[in-house]
């Protein structure tokens, strides 16, 4: 048994799901390691302490407030059949047009065609189609970003979304990707226009992040979600170019922003 | 309607009867609120997060996959909202400020505060992603598989986070004079 297995068995012990054989194994391990033995005792006590924590009643008007807000939303509709993978499911859900939301299927088709063109023309080459602008992307409710814009990409083995926009006066870029291979997502951003503040991992496997002057690069694998936060320079947001690469296939797009209120 | 499963209530709502959603809010408001409260420690902030969570649940109800448990999905949205909130807070102020009283001994701290408060304070010292795993495992009773779904993480990563969180929490509670060591 190694430390990892010990941790696994210790968790089972706290959960009360340890089998006799596992218990014997754990006991043998602890008999030889007093530190781990003490740790088990401490953590056992922790379960007891946590069980004593109070449960608080929610505010009495919470439900009324929720229902009042909900009554202002449009009626939800079932989207298409979704994948068995939860994150892919949420990606699809994110991607589905919804009632009351202007969504250009033509724009999406154009994006996919552009992606295909890019695959043919090779890495980091300019796509001859017009640049994407905010006007062709819909604003999806429910994700907390105002004036946001989205780019969907599909490289076959890797699919995902890049979403960017202002939130409370700061600029946020969100990336969500799913794939079976490594994907590199690179942003070309004018540091005079947007000052980098931090990177946050939302979900999924750990990703690598590097930056050099006006280039920021994320390399992730499998399913992951990330956020990059920037300070604005109190002037209109300059165009941002996104390069996405997965096993030699590259997708490139420039996002331009209309940023009312930031002058 | 009170005997309906979550999936049936979702369907009722998608069929146009908002009463189905009201039943879901009624059923989950307490657990979602308490989960958020243990994550952010502030009653009003927890209220805001709970409210936003339910509104987003409603807006995205059409994408709910009935093959998954409704409460796992709702927790997933709650965790995302809470993380967003914590990030925003972090940019404006130090969320942990005022938690520790440096001039007092652990014994004095212990005497002054209720056990719940001390545990809550210790929870707040954990990194938010670790705190969230602790909260959902111990207070919402989610399985490792469900936690994996909520956090988009493999089960083994969830377990490892949980183990580390418990270990850290034990140390923090001992420092605060709460005898996790009996």
Interface residues (C-beta under 8 A of the other chain):
Chain A: X4 X7 X8 X10 X11 X14 X38 X39 X41 X42 X43 X45 X46 X47 X49 X50 X52 X53 X54 X55 X56 X57 X58 X59 X62 X63 X65 X66 X67 X69 X70 X71 X73 X75 X76 X77 X78 X79 X82 X84 X86 X87 X89 X90 X92 X93 X94 X96 X98 X141 X142 X144 X168 X170 X197 X200 X201 X202 X203 X204 X223 X224 X225 X227 X229
Chain B: X13 X14 X16 X18 X21 X22 X25 X26 X29 X30 X33 X34 X37 X38 X43 X47 X50 X51 X54 X55 X56 X58 X59 X60 X61 X62 X63 X65 X67 X68 X76 X80 X81 X83 X84 X87 X88 X91 X114 X115 X116 X119 X120 X129 X138 X139 X149 X151 X152 X153 X159 X160 X162 X163 X166 X167 X169 X170 X173 X174 X178 X179 X180 X181 X182
